[in-house]
Amino acid sequence: MKWVFRIVLGIAALIAAIFVSAMLMGTSERPIPDRLAGFHETTLSVAHRNAPLSVFMWYPATSDQVPELIGQNALFYGFHAYRDGTTDSEPKPVVLLSHGSGGNAKGIGWLASDLATRGFVVLAVNHPGTTSRDSLPSATIRIWERPDDLKALLDFAQAGLPLGVTVDMHRVGAVGFSLGGYSVLGLGGAEVSKAGFIEYCDRFPDKIDCGWMNASGLDLNTIDEARYESSNLDPRVGAILSIDPALPQALKTDGLSAVTVATRIVQLGETETIPEGLRWDKAAMQLVKGERVVVPNTYHFAFLAECSRLGKVVISIGSEENICSDQGTRGRDKVHTELQQIIGGFLIDKLGASN
């Protein structure tokens, strides 16, 4: 998720061009699932960004067309869906989905697709400045921009979605991973402290994003304190599920007191194996209507899309964070299946579903 990873992606693209047949063998061998979601891509102009947002929508669809393989490349597996497939007019609960720093929406299509087959409309964006091939320290510290992206998605849904997809704005959920995990907690009213974040990075200058930011020469004192510490609460959100959310060390003393909706924090791996910058075992106790769930024998990056054989080799050689290594833990496919049950079950319980 750092600049080194972007270089690795460039190298991988070159390797893929040379060994395209081998790449296809490594990433196209899986059968099409029995149940598929509809999928639609569009753009959305918003006041808080200089360019339109790339928007992605998964939704329950009928099987009236040929499935398409989407989001697959040399490094990662994609997902099958009915692109622009037809759907019925019944209003469905809507779920916002926020990717992690350096990630992208299609990369978590394995989860979005599953939620759509369970009866949800899922809306996601690629957050500018913190997405694949567009990940900058100076943008990462502007943590208020991501909740604004998600609020714009809700406005988009409220105004009327494409393809006749309709949603019930009284049943709104938000799911996020890593920095996206904090982004959805922010929609619930979570608040952080600039001083708390700087103090953490002073103690752990080489850990998580602190090392990346320090290596870039970014001065954390330049963070806009008023914006950083402001509330991003959106009362339209009625349930929150956050996977390995970032910034627990930056929480204000009462930083979760305003989060009064049903909330589940999911941690990947046993508590003692989780880096301090992602540990919520103490902070989660502040939640008014919340719980913390541990998924054992796994780790942070297992949430990402499954890696191809080529991806495992290339990223293990060139990346400072081996986001494809599942050695010593369960296979990523098994972790994904468990997470689909944990996340889908929570949302169905709190929001209901039409399927």
C-alpha positions as CSV (number, residue, x, y, z in Angstrom):
1,M,0.0,0.0,0.0
2,K,3.1,2.2,-0.1
3,W,5.0,3.7,-3.1
4,V,7.0,0.5,-3.3
5,F,3.8,-1.4,-3.9
6,R,2.9,0.9,-6.8
7,I,6.3,0.1,-8.4
8,V,5.6,-3.6,-7.9
9,L,2.3,-3.2,-9.7
10,G,4.2,-1.8,-12.7
11,I,6.7,-4.7,-12.7
12,A,3.8,-7.1,-12.4
13,A,2.1,-5.6,-15.4
14,L,5.3,-6.0,-17.5
15,I,5.6,-9.7,-16.4
16,A,2.0,-10.2,-17.2
17,A,2.5,-8.9,-20.7
18,I,5.3,-11.4,-21.3
19,F,3.7,-14.4,-19.7
20,V,0.0,-13.7,-20.5
21,S,-0.9,-17.4,-21.0
22,A,0.6,-18.4,-17.6
23,M,-1.3,-15.5,-16.0
24,L,-4.6,-16.7,-17.4
25,M,-3.9,-20.2,-16.1
26,G,-3.3,-18.8,-12.7
27,T,-6.3,-16.5,-12.4
28,S,-9.1,-18.0,-14.5
29,E,-9.5,-21.5,-13.3
30,R,-12.5,-21.0,-10.9
31,P,-16.1,-22.0,-11.7
32,I,-18.9,-19.4,-11.9
33,P,-20.9,-19.3,-8.6
34,D,-24.5,-20.5,-8.7
35,R,-25.8,-17.1,-7.5
36,L,-24.5,-13.8,-9.0
37,A,-25.1,-10.2,-8.4
38,G,-25.8,-7.4,-10.8
39,F,-22.9,-4.9,-11.2
40,H,-22.9,-1.3,-12.5
41,E,-20.1,1.3,-12.8
42,T,-20.7,5.0,-13.1
43,T,-19.3,8.4,-11.9
44,L,-20.6,11.0,-9.5
45,S,-19.7,14.7,-9.4
46,V,-19.4,15.9,-5.8
47,A,-18.7,19.3,-4.4
48,H,-15.8,18.2,-2.1
49,R,-13.7,16.6,-4.8
50,N,-12.0,18.2,-7.9
51,A,-12.9,15.2,-10.1
52,P,-15.9,12.9,-10.3
53,L,-15.9,9.8,-8.0
54,S,-15.8,6.4,-9.5
55,V,-18.9,4.6,-8.2
56,F,-19.6,0.9,-8.1
57,M,-23.0,-0.7,-7.4
58,W,-23.8,-4.4,-6.7
59,Y,-27.4,-5.4,-6.4
60,P,-29.8,-8.5,-6.6
61,A,-30.3,-9.3,-10.3
62,T,-32.0,-11.9,-12.4
63,S,-29.9,-14.4,-14.4
64,D,-30.9,-13.2,-17.9
65,Q,-27.5,-12.6,-19.4
66,V,-24.0,-14.0,-19.7
67,P,-21.9,-13.6,-16.5
68,E,-18.8,-11.4,-16.8
69,L,-15.5,-11.7,-14.9
70,I,-14.7,-8.3,-13.4
71,G,-11.7,-6.8,-11.6
72,Q,-9.3,-9.7,-12.3
73,N,-5.7,-9.0,-13.2
74,A,-2.3,-10.6,-13.0
75,L,-2.1,-10.4,-9.2
76,F,-5.6,-10.8,-7.9
77,Y,-8.7,-12.8,-8.6
78,G,-11.8,-10.9,-9.5
79,F,-15.5,-11.7,-9.3
80,H,-18.3,-12.8,-11.7
81,A,-21.4,-10.6,-12.0
82,Y,-24.2,-9.7,-14.4
83,R,-23.0,-6.3,-15.7
84,D,-26.0,-4.0,-15.8
85,G,-28.3,-6.9,-15.1
86,T,-32.0,-6.5,-14.6
87,T,-33.6,-6.3,-11.1
88,D,-37.0,-6.0,-9.6
89,S,-38.5,-2.7,-8.3
90,E,-38.7,-3.8,-4.6
91,P,-36.9,-1.4,-2.3
92,K,-33.9,-3.0,-0.8
93,P,-31.6,-2.1,2.2
94,V,-28.5,-0.3,1.1
95,V,-24.9,-0.9,2.3
96,L,-22.0,1.5,1.9
97,L,-18.6,-0.2,1.4
98,S,-15.3,1.6,2.0
99,H,-11.9,0.1,1.0
100,G,-8.7,0.4,2.9
101,S,-5.8,2.7,2.3
102,G,-4.2,1.9,-1.1
103,G,-7.0,-0.5,-2.0
104,N,-10.0,-0.2,-4.3
105,A,-13.7,-1.1,-4.5
106,K,-13.4,-3.9,-7.1
107,G,-10.8,-5.6,-4.9
108,I,-13.4,-6.3,-2.3
109,G,-16.0,-7.4,-4.8
110,W,-15.9,-10.8,-3.2
111,L,-17.8,-9.3,-0.3
112,A,-20.0,-6.9,-2.2
113,S,-21.2,-9.6,-4.5
114,D,-22.1,-11.9,-1.6
115,L,-24.0,-9.1,0.1
116,A,-25.9,-8.4,-3.1
117,T,-27.0,-12.0,-3.4
118,R,-28.3,-11.8,0.1
119,G,-30.6,-9.0,-0.9
120,F,-28.6,-5.8,-0.3
121,V,-27.7,-2.9,-2.7
122,V,-24.0,-2.2,-2.1
123,L,-22.5,1.1,-3.1
124,A,-18.8,1.8,-3.1
125,V,-16.3,4.4,-4.4
126,N,-12.6,4.5,-5.1
127,H,-11.5,7.1,-2.5
128,P,-9.3,9.6,-4.3
129,G,-5.8,9.9,-2.9
130,T,-6.0,6.7,-0.9
131,T,-6.7,4.1,-3.6
132,S,-4.6,1.8,-5.8
133,R,-2.1,3.7,-7.9
134,D,-3.3,6.9,-6.3
135,S,-2.2,6.7,-2.6
136,L,-0.5,9.7,-1.1
137,P,0.5,10.5,2.5
138,S,-0.8,14.0,2.2
139,A,-4.3,12.7,1.2
140,T,-4.3,9.9,3.7
141,I,-4.2,12.3,6.7
142,R,-7.4,14.1,5.3
143,I,-9.5,11.5,6.9
144,W,-12.7,13.6,6.7
145,E,-12.8,13.3,2.9
146,R,-13.7,9.6,2.9
147,P,-16.8,10.0,5.0
148,D,-17.8,12.8,2.7
149,D,-17.5,10.4,-0.2
150,L,-19.8,7.9,1.6
151,K,-22.3,10.6,2.4
152,A,-22.4,11.5,-1.3
153,L,-23.2,7.9,-2.1
154,L,-26.2,8.1,0.2
155,D,-27.3,11.3,-1.5
156,F,-26.9,9.5,-4.8
157,A,-29.1,6.6,-3.5
158,Q,-31.7,9.0,-2.1
159,A,-32.0,10.8,-5.4
160,G,-32.6,7.6,-7.4
161,L,-30.1,4.9,-8.6
162,P,-29.5,3.8,-12.2
163,L,-31.1,0.7,-13.8
164,G,-34.3,1.0,-11.8
165,V,-32.5,-0.2,-8.6
166,T,-34.4,1.1,-5.6
167,V,-33.4,1.3,-2.0
168,D,-35.1,1.7,1.4
169,M,-33.4,4.7,3.0
170,H,-34.7,3.6,6.4
171,R,-32.4,0.6,6.2
172,V,-28.8,1.8,5.7
173,G,-25.6,0.1,6.7
174,A,-21.9,0.8,6.3
175,V,-19.0,-1.7,6.1
176,G,-15.4,-0.7,5.9
177,F,-11.9,-2.2,6.1
178,S,-8.8,-0.6,7.7
179,L,-8.9,3.1,7.0
180,G,-12.3,2.4,5.5
181,G,-13.2,0.8,8.8
182,Y,-12.5,4.1,10.5
183,S,-14.4,5.9,7.8
184,V,-17.6,4.0,8.5
185,L,-17.2,4.5,12.3
186,G,-16.9,8.2,11.5
187,L,-20.3,8.1,9.9
188,G,-21.5,6.7,13.2
189,G,-20.0,9.7,15.1
190,A,-16.5,8.4,16.1
191,E,-14.0,11.2,16.7
192,V,-10.2,11.2,16.8
193,S,-7.5,13.5,18.1
194,K,-4.7,15.0,16.1
195,A,-2.4,15.0,19.1
196,G,-3.3,11.3,19.8
197,F,-2.3,10.3,16.3
198,I,1.0,12.3,16.4
199,E,1.8,10.8,19.8
200,Y,1.3,7.3,18.4
201,C,3.6,8.0,15.4
202,D,6.2,9.4,17.8
203,R,6.2,6.1,19.7
204,F,6.0,3.9,16.5
205,P,7.7,5.9,13.8
206,D,8.1,2.9,11.5
207,K,4.8,1.1,12.0
208,I,1.7,0.9,9.8
209,D,1.2,4.2,7.9
210,C,3.5,6.2,10.3
211,G,6.6,4.8,8.6
212,W,5.3,5.5,5.2
213,M,4.4,9.1,6.1
214,N,7.7,9.8,7.8
215,A,9.6,8.4,4.8
216,S,7.8,10.8,2.6
217,G,8.8,13.8,4.7
218,L,5.2,14.6,5.6
219,D,5.0,16.9,8.7
220,L,2.0,15.6,10.8
221,N,1.8,18.9,12.5
222,T,0.3,20.3,9.2
223,I,-2.8,18.2,9.7
224,D,-5.9,20.4,9.8
225,E,-6.8,19.9,13.4
226,A,-10.4,21.3,13.2
227,R,-11.3,19.0,10.2
228,Y,-9.4,16.0,11.6
229,E,-11.2,16.1,14.9
230,S,-14.7,17.1,13.7
231,S,-17.7,14.8,13.7
232,N,-18.7,13.1,10.5
233,L,-21.9,11.7,11.9
234,D,-24.6,10.9,9.4
235,P,-27.9,9.9,11.1
236,R,-29.1,8.0,8.0
237,V,-26.7,5.1,8.8
238,G,-28.4,2.6,11.1
239,A,-25.8,-0.2,11.4
240,I,-22.0,-0.3,11.1
241,L,-19.6,-3.2,10.6
242,S,-15.9,-2.3,10.7
243,I,-13.1,-4.7,9.9
244,D,-9.7,-4.0,11.5
245,P,-10.4,-0.3,11.6
246,A,-7.5,2.2,11.6
247,L,-6.8,4.9,14.2
248,P,-7.7,3.3,17.5
249,Q,-4.7,5.0,19.1
250,A,-6.0,8.4,17.9
251,L,-9.5,8.1,19.4
252,K,-10.5,10.8,21.8
253,T,-11.1,9.7,25.4
254,D,-14.9,9.6,24.6
255,G,-14.4,9.1,20.9
256,L,-17.0,6.4,20.5
257,S,-19.7,7.9,22.8
258,A,-21.7,9.3,19.9
259,V,-21.8,5.9,18.1
260,T,-25.2,4.9,19.2
261,V,-26.2,2.6,16.3
262,A,-25.7,-1.2,16.2
263,T,-21.9,-1.7,15.6
264,R,-19.7,-4.7,15.2
265,I,-15.9,-4.4,15.0
266,V,-14.3,-7.5,13.5
267,Q,-10.6,-8.2,14.2
268,L,-8.5,-10.4,11.9
269,G,-6.3,-12.6,14.1
270,E,-5.9,-13.2,17.8
271,T,-5.6,-10.0,19.8
272,E,-1.9,-10.6,20.7
273,T,-1.0,-10.9,17.0
274,I,-2.7,-7.6,15.9
275,P,-0.4,-4.5,15.6
276,E,-1.2,-1.8,18.1
277,G,-2.3,0.5,15.3
278,L,-5.2,-1.8,14.6
279,R,-6.1,-3.2,18.0
280,W,-9.6,-2.3,19.3
281,D,-9.8,-4.7,22.3
282,K,-9.9,-1.7,24.7
283,A,-11.4,1.0,22.6
284,A,-14.4,-1.2,21.6
285,M,-15.5,-1.3,25.2
286,Q,-16.7,2.4,24.7
287,L,-19.3,1.3,22.2
288,V,-22.9,1.9,23.4
289,K,-24.5,-0.8,21.2
290,G,-21.5,-2.7,20.0
291,E,-19.4,-5.7,20.1
292,R,-15.9,-6.9,19.0
293,V,-15.6,-10.2,17.2
294,V,-12.2,-12.0,16.6
295,V,-11.6,-14.1,13.5
296,P,-8.8,-16.5,14.5
297,N,-5.8,-17.8,12.6
298,T,-5.7,-15.0,10.0
299,Y,-4.2,-11.5,9.6
300,H,-5.0,-8.0,8.3
301,F,-4.4,-8.5,4.6
302,A,-6.5,-11.6,4.3
303,F,-9.4,-9.3,3.8
304,L,-8.1,-8.3,0.4
305,A,-8.9,-10.3,-2.8
306,E,-7.3,-13.7,-3.2
307,C,-3.9,-13.5,-4.9
308,S,-3.0,-15.4,-8.0
309,R,0.1,-17.6,-8.1
310,L,1.9,-14.9,-10.0
311,G,0.8,-12.3,-7.5
312,K,2.1,-14.3,-4.6
313,V,5.5,-14.6,-6.2
314,V,5.8,-11.0,-7.5
315,I,4.6,-9.3,-4.3
316,S,6.7,-11.5,-2.0
317,I,9.8,-10.4,-3.9
318,G,9.2,-6.7,-4.3
319,S,6.8,-5.4,-1.6
320,E,7.7,-4.2,1.9
321,E,4.3,-5.6,3.0
322,N,3.6,-9.0,1.7
323,I,-0.1,-8.6,1.3
324,C,-0.4,-12.0,-0.5
325,S,1.2,-14.2,2.1
326,D,-1.2,-16.4,3.9
327,Q,1.6,-18.6,5.3
328,G,1.0,-19.8,8.8
329,T,-2.7,-18.9,8.6
330,R,-5.9,-20.4,7.0
331,G,-6.4,-20.0,3.3
332,R,-7.8,-16.7,2.3
333,D,-10.8,-18.4,0.7
334,K,-11.8,-19.9,4.1
335,V,-11.4,-16.5,5.8
336,H,-13.6,-14.8,3.2
337,T,-16.3,-17.4,3.6
338,E,-16.3,-16.8,7.4
339,L,-16.3,-13.1,6.9
340,Q,-19.3,-13.3,4.5
341,Q,-21.2,-15.1,7.2
342,I,-20.2,-12.7,10.0
343,I,-20.9,-9.6,8.0
344,G,-24.0,-10.8,6.1
345,G,-25.5,-12.2,9.2
346,F,-25.0,-9.0,11.2
347,L,-26.6,-6.8,8.4
348,I,-29.5,-9.1,7.9
349,D,-30.2,-9.1,11.6
350,K,-30.0,-5.3,11.9
351,L,-31.4,-4.2,8.5
352,G,-33.3,-7.2,7.2
353,A,-33.0,-8.2,3.5
354,S,-35.3,-8.7,0.6
355,N,-33.9,-12.1,-0.6
